[in-house]
Amino acid sequence: MAKPLSLDFDPIARADQLWTRRWGQVPAMAAITSVMRAHQILLGRVDAVVKPYGLTFARYEALVLLTFSRTGELSLSKIGERLMVHPTSVTNTVDRLEKAGLVSRRPNPLDGRGVLATITPRGREVVERATRELMAIEFGLESYDEEQCRQVFDLLKPLRVAAGDFADTPAEPVDETPAATPAEAAP
């Protein structure tokens, strides 16, 4: 990751001042620029953690999603739906995870055209190790306390609802029983 410039001023605040002079006050411009810069910073931090495992954050997310499944497998369409990405991106992600030996594929017996991705024991090991490391750096958000992290989540939620990510209804209770590992699930 490139060393920060360490400017003696905030370039986003400066852009906001110049924007205001030219076009009037538009707080949304400074907000979006800050969000985009934060995205760059956070993605760089988490990618640096998962890279030694041969992962990107997107691939890590797919592995985590598979661990959340009771059986350790999901259809590619369900992965795309849950991660909110295009089917082509899911196929590419699963291709790379399969080449790395972290997932396997098989036809979906419930859908003649569908494919299931299944996390392998090696995939489970990698996701556990990478997760410990990401948690150690608080996913790059160690500058914030728990309440501030909740506030960030709450501030961004209306944007996600407006984009159609989900309906803003009360959350369904989650079964907090961890998904069984293949060894635990065996009779």
Steps between C-alpha positions, in 0.01 A plus 500: 500500500631846409624723778252777577586847376456658844382831362488795737132558409192292433460489120133405529427797728690722255301363207183568698605864551584545133178328394298730726665807346428382148164323518368563850489284807438132424589290808426183301812560288730497804311203645527286186865588453569401862309173459692416182834576666402294804412213264849519344667502842295214644523282190877547497525401866281189479648389168848521656384255768332249268754518216746255663218245492459549126175689556344833424239637737229394252627140506526513878136615520391207284684254725346654812157477343553129437599449865171662603309232309402198709633265233800708389358537152281743310388543144693753299179698453449517879861613548444781249175599667651509850818679396301728267726443200443412135492129407816544292685625808382200701616260229841668487530498881404132528733410209793651685403346833468162331842533333645575845337188644281702738165402348369226276202501266229252426172507311205617707272196536200732550569706187616324184687807374630625835835449666586470867824629649624308803770619736783248539676418828793710375257785425368480857853513638592801285184692588555439874860623488420802282203587723718500812740740329222728375343508844839590649501819289125545551453479123700823467262694724710502816480881506133465596341356812205259494239774523658695215504186284128453570443866409681455168284197428184692592601804294555292188190281539252746337725518193497122471122483547449770236721303260270201543750279682226395742165605641529692824298261712579362845778245481411135535661329798818318407571149621833559671589132499823477300480306178627148545832410346492193273655292779234617748219439253605141432289233681 
